[in-house]
């Protein structure tokens, strides 16, 4: 792949829609639960894992911050399920995705910056 320079744009539900869901509570409806001690935000992302007999599973990744500029050396995708990431420490993180299509990857790659209070749920088969 030839070298390209990306500028990250703020992560928003509208801009990220072709790639998946933005998981965030800002601007979302909620209700009180647990005797009024907790706010519950429902249906924040579409979980898609049932292809070929799949099942939901939850993992935690503990990643080390990387300096910018960041070299993207590979992308992956999951043809059988979605995949979600949400920051546990409320730290901003970079989201790299590529649009579907036949154009060279250099023309399809996009960068988003999470506020640190947003996560992402990649649609099945989304390069990330």
Buried (B, 14 or more C-beta within 10 A) or exposed (E): EEEEEBEBEEBEBEEBEEBBBBBBEEEEEEEEEEEEEEEEEEEBBEEBBEEEEBEEEEEEEEEEEEEEEEEBEEBEBBEEBBBBBBBEEEEBBBBBBBBEEEEEBEEBBBBBBBBEBBBBBBBBBBBB
